[in-house]
Amino acid sequence: MITKYLTVAAALAAMLTVTASVAHADEPDITGQAGSDAYEIVGEQANASVESSGTASGVSGNSVNEPVYIDYKWLSVCAGSALTDQPSVQVDCGAAQVCADPGDRLFRLWGQLPAGQWVALGSQCLGAPPEAADTPRPRITPAMVLNEIRRIGLPTLQARTQPEGKTLVNFDTIFYTEAQPFSATVTLLGQQVDITAEPSSYTWHHGDGATTTTSSPGAPYPATDITYRYARADTTVRPRVDVTYTARFRVNGGEWRDIDETVTIAGTEGSLRIAEAHATLSGDYG
Amino acid sequence: MRGSRAQGSIRRPVLRLLATVVTLVTAVALTGCQSNPEPPPVEAAPSPSPSPTEPTTEPAPTMPAEAQGTSRAAAKAFVRHWIAVLNYAGPNGDAEAIRSISSQDCAACTGIADFIEDVHQAGGTIEGDGWRPRRMTVVSETQQEMVLDVLTVVTEQRVRTEPAAKVKTFPGGDRVKTFWVSRVNGAWTVTRLDQPQ
């Protein structure tokens, strides 16, 4: 078998030399390859070239457009497939030697879409069934992680004021909150996923219809990072702060990936009485 | 991508390469799956092809009416037509005939068309009876594409790369060709062709 390949390779090398003068820049190189015909050689050579460059067919480079597979399986092509509703006997391999090496068998890699449907991804002649290590791992997408974050839930923050519980009209009331980073480790599609989320913005609902958005959580007195003056007295408002988190994740200890979409968690409402201060003279003037 | 009985240095890297690229396969969607199994038919020989051994002045095979539409039968008719065009293009040097019904994303299609073009521009010849589809099955189907296995008899091929060159003979054999076909602007096109060796 090897001798045959070497013979073919030598002949094809000579052929390539001849064609080089008219070749395209990306001319298929058939040196060292063997196949049932030249089309098989140049076709698979071209496929391998594209795969190694990471620019396979139909790919825009935009991960949003890439299909997501939640599971993979290798199955013998000759044995058919129970994965789809297609005919169970796909290729009558018993009637044909479909791989160049008589000992090889043709296996197909299947990918399962999130809705459950299995689709054929590629096939290969192999001498033994592929092992687990040869099977790609399902891709964890930002959308999957985001769903998990929403399922777990992120910390709810409480708007704090100074003065607390009761403040004055036309007075700089201090707002702040105690922000908390979030981290968790979950298992998605059988893989360990580390998630972290940090507050990136705060929307303060002062309770009188006014809102303010800040990038900091504020701080208690003597800091005056975030203040608000109520214009109407003798009322009780219910202020709250909604926090927007940005998150990132990594799969199996790999590189961290940012999640473009943010998650906003509404805060719990507090109670704040707005009072009016009256100047009153007191004392013994006698 | 050739498999091997040997474990390790040959097989694993190849598999991992395939594993790496599976997410780069043409985008697919979820709907459009049909549930009616169909018996695997014995495929007829491709529609008219010229004499395989002598270049002719005949035009390329025309798209059969059966290839119109989006059904599995239409997809099969289109693949049969693609093979007929390949069988015509090789001896006649009409690489454009193959390009016109293949996506630019189909690397194997482009590789074959380039090869045909290069041989003929150098004054060489490609001879043989080409591919004869024996059995064709729709393997999977989404709204965007169909994947078809074609059990193909690859006939002996003789390639002369220039007038003075020795003829190189390829033995042929039974092969499974896997076609990914999609509808683009209302017409079928081959977006990927795998020929496992």
Interface residues (C-beta under 8 A of the other chain):
Chain A: V8 A11 L12 A14 M15 V18 T19 S21 V22 A23 H24 D26 E27 P28 I30 A34 G35 S36 D37 A38 Y39 E40 V42 G43 E44 Q45 A46 N47 A48 S49 V50 E51 S52 G54 T55 A56 S57 G58 V59 N65 E66 P67 V68 Y69 Y72 V77 S81 T84 D85 Q86 P87 S88 V89 Q90 V91 D92 A95 A96 Q97 V98 C99 A100 D101 G103 D104 L106 R108 L109 W110 G111 L113 P114 A115 Q117 W118 V119 A120 L121 G122 S123 Q124 C125 L126 G127 A128 P130 A133 D134 T135 P136 R139
Chain B: M1 R2 G3 S4 R5 A6 Q7 R11 R12 V14 L15 R16 L17 L18 A19 T20 V21 V22 T23 L24 V25 T26 A27 V28 A29 L30 C33 Q34 S35 P37 E38 P39 P40 L86 G90 S103 D105 C106 A107 A108 C109 T110 G111 I112 D114 F115 E117 D118 V119 Q121 A122 G124 I126 G128 W131 R134 R135 T137 V138 V139 S140 E141 T142 V147 D149 L151 V154 Q157 V159 T161 E162 A165 K166 K168 F170 P171 G172 G173 D174 R175 V176 T178 W180 T191 R192 L193 D194 Q195 P196 Q197
